Amino acid sequence: MTDVYDLIIANAENSAHGKGITLKIYRQLLSCGIDYLTMGNHTYSKQMINDHMDEMDRLIVPYNHEKRTTDNYYKIIDCNGIRICLCNILGFAFMTESNLEPYPAFEKILEETKDKNIDFYMVDLHGEATSEKRLFLEYFKKKAKIVIGTHTHVQTADADMIGDCAFISDAGMCGTYYSIIGRDIQETIDAYICKQPTGYSIAEGPAIFCAVAIDVDETEKIPVSIERIRIKPKEN
């Protein structure tokens, strides 16, 4: 499957037992054929990330995360003659880890990279509110030609080309299908409805795979299509 695509990017902020990432998991994900990993509000849930940040040069963290300790909030990627700037930004609505709204955050990245001959920007906008993500798209669609929402774990049905910009509010999760956004169902019921003390258990069972596939015109250097991918487990 990885041979079909020129560039594979995954959001990995929940890859370490539901929150954060470790060096071991970072290496495992890259070994699967993923080229770059973005993060989100749980970036620093595992404190060991700061001990290994220098070894994770293909990990991009949110620019406006209140605990950010690295300048790896964007990466310029040369792909088939196209210079893409991949950015990671947190939404502000309902996101307590964000210390700056996404609009000035992206403006700062644009200013910092203005002399780097970038063809277009790709943004992983990790946020709760679909309206905030659409507002970001509309404001920046002349610069950010790909805006992919992450965070809610549930794939949205609004994948579309808005002018020359490929957009979706949320790409969805890769994780256990029979779950509550990845968490064990009964444990979540016990915790939130029955008010019982619980741990945090990842659900077990068949997985769902969610993603988007974007086709880029290599001559015009703009996206021309976006397609949702959602593969459910087969029913027994």
C-alpha positions in Angstrom: 0.0 0.0 0.0 2.8 2.4 0.8 4.1 2.1 -2.8 0.9 3.7 -4.1 1.6 7.0 -2.3 4.5 9.5 -2.6 4.1 10.9 0.8 2.4 9.4 3.9 1.7 11.5 7.0 0.0 10.3 10.2 -1.2 12.0 13.3 0.4 10.0 16.2 -0.5 11.8 19.3 -2.6 8.9 20.7 -0.2 6.1 19.7 1.2 5.4 23.2 -1.7 3.7 25.0 -4.1 6.4 24.1 -1.9 9.5 24.9 1.4 10.7 23.6 4.2 8.9 21.8 7.4 7.1 22.7 10.6 6.7 20.8 9.9 3.0 20.3 6.5 3.7 18.8 7.9 6.5 16.7 10.3 4.1 15.1 7.6 1.4 14.7 5.4 3.8 12.8 8.1 4.9 10.5 9.0 1.3 9.8 5.5 0.8 8.5 6.2 3.3 5.7 4.9 6.5 7.3 7.1 9.5 6.2 6.2 12.1 8.9 4.3 12.2 12.1 2.2 15.1 13.5 1.0 15.4 17.0 -1.7 17.3 19.1 -2.8 18.3 22.5 -1.4 15.0 24.1 2.1 15.6 22.6 3.7 15.8 26.1 1.6 13.2 27.9 4.7 11.0 28.0 7.4 13.1 29.6 10.1 10.9 28.0 9.4 12.7 24.7 11.7 15.5 25.7 14.6 13.1 26.3 14.4 11.8 22.7 13.2 14.8 20.7 16.5 15.1 18.9 16.2 11.5 17.7 12.7 12.1 16.3 13.5 14.4 13.4 10.4 13.4 11.5 8.0 14.3 14.3 6.2 17.7 14.0 4.7 19.1 17.2 2.0 21.9 17.4 3.4 25.4 17.2 1.0 26.8 19.8 1.2 24.0 22.4 1.8 25.6 25.8 4.5 23.0 26.6 6.4 23.1 23.3 10.1 22.4 23.8 11.3 22.1 20.2 11.3 24.1 17.0 10.0 21.1 15.0 6.6 22.7 14.4 7.0 22.6 10.6 9.0 20.6 8.1 9.8 21.5 4.5 9.4 18.4 2.3 10.6 18.0 -1.3 8.2 15.6 -3.0 8.4 15.0 -6.8 9.7 18.6 -7.3 7.1 20.2 -5.1 8.2 22.0 -1.9 5.6 21.4 0.8 5.7 23.0 4.2 4.0 20.6 6.7 2.7 22.4 9.8 1.1 21.3 13.0 -1.2 23.7 14.8 -3.7 23.3 17.7 -7.2 24.7 17.6 -8.1 27.1 20.3 -11.8 26.3 21.0 -12.1 23.9 24.0 -8.4 23.1 23.8 -6.8 23.9 27.1 -3.2 23.2 25.9 -3.3 25.9 23.2 -1.6 29.2 24.2 -2.4 31.0 20.9 -5.3 31.0 18.4 -4.5 29.0 15.2 -4.7 32.1 13.0 -1.8 34.1 14.4 0.0 30.9 15.0 0.0 30.1 11.2 0.8 33.8 10.4 4.0 33.4 12.4 4.9 30.2 10.5 4.2 32.0 7.2 6.5 34.9 8.2 9.2 32.5 9.4 9.2 30.5 6.1 8.5 33.3 3.6 11.9 33.1 2.0 12.1 29.3 1.7 10.6 28.9 -1.8 7.6 26.9 -0.6 5.0 25.9 -3.2 2.2 25.3 -0.7 1.5 24.7 3.0 -0.1 21.6 4.4 -1.6 22.0 7.9 -2.7 19.4 10.4 -5.1 21.5 12.4 -5.7 19.5 15.6 -8.9 20.9 17.1 -12.3 20.2 18.6 -14.6 22.6 16.7 -15.4 21.9 13.0 -16.4 25.6 12.6 -12.9 26.7 13.7 -11.3 24.5 11.2 -13.5 25.7 8.4 -12.9 29.3 9.4 -9.1 28.6 9.2 -9.5 27.1 5.8 -11.5 30.0 4.4 -9.0 32.6 5.8 -5.9 30.9 4.6 -6.9 28.9 1.5 -4.6 30.9 -0.8 -1.6 29.7 1.2 -2.7 26.5 2.9 -3.6 24.2 0.0 -4.2 21.2 2.3 -5.9 21.5 5.6 -6.6 18.3 7.4 -8.4 18.3 10.7 -7.6 15.8 13.5 -8.4 15.2 17.2 -12.1 14.1 17.4 -11.3 10.5 16.2 -14.5 10.5 14.1 -14.2 11.0 10.4 -16.3 13.8 9.0 -18.3 13.8 5.7 -17.1 17.2 4.5 -14.0 16.2 2.5 -13.9 18.6 -0.4 -11.9 20.8 -2.7 -12.5 24.4 -1.7 -11.0 26.2 -4.6 -7.5 24.8 -4.8 -7.5 23.7 -1.2 -8.1 20.1 -0.1 -10.0 20.0 3.2 -11.7 17.8 5.8 -12.7 18.7 9.3 -11.4 15.4 10.7 -9.6 12.5 9.0 -10.8 10.1 11.7 -9.0 7.5 13.7 -7.2 4.2 13.2 -8.1 2.1 16.2 -10.6 -0.3 17.7 -13.9 0.0 16.0 -16.1 -1.2 18.9 -15.0 1.5 21.3 -15.6 5.0 22.5 -13.1 6.9 20.4 -10.6 4.1 21.1 -11.3 3.5 24.8 -13.0 0.4 26.3 -16.7 0.9 26.2 -17.6 -0.6 29.6 -14.8 1.2 31.3 -16.1 4.5 29.8 -19.6 3.8 31.0 -18.3 3.0 34.5 -16.3 6.2 34.6 -18.7 8.7 33.2 -22.2 7.4 33.9 -21.6 5.2 37.0 -19.0 7.6 38.4 -16.7 4.7 39.4 -12.9 5.1 39.6 -11.3 3.5 36.6 -8.0 3.3 34.8 -7.7 4.1 31.1 -7.9 0.9 28.9 -7.6 0.9 25.2 -10.4 -1.2 23.7 -9.5 -4.5 22.1 -10.9 -6.0 18.9 -11.1 -5.4 15.1 -9.8 -2.0 13.9 -11.2 0.7 11.7 -8.8 2.5 9.3 -9.5 6.1 8.5 -7.5 8.4 6.2 -7.7 10.7 3.2 -6.0 10.4 -0.1 -5.0 13.6 -1.9 -3.9 13.9 -5.5 -1.7 16.8 -6.5 -1.1 18.2 -10.0 2.7 18.1 -10.2 2.8 20.7 -13.0 0.5 23.2 -11.4 1.7 22.2 -7.9 -1.8 22.3 -6.4 -4.1 19.6 -5.0 -6.8 18.5 -7.4 -8.8 16.0 -5.4 -9.3 14.6 -1.9 -10.9 11.2 -1.1 -12.0 9.8 2.2 -10.8 6.3 3.1 -12.8 4.5 5.8 -12.3 0.7 6.2 -14.5 -1.0 8.8 -13.9 -4.5 10.1 -15.9 -7.2 8.4 -18.9 -8.4 10.3 -18.7 -12.0 11.5 
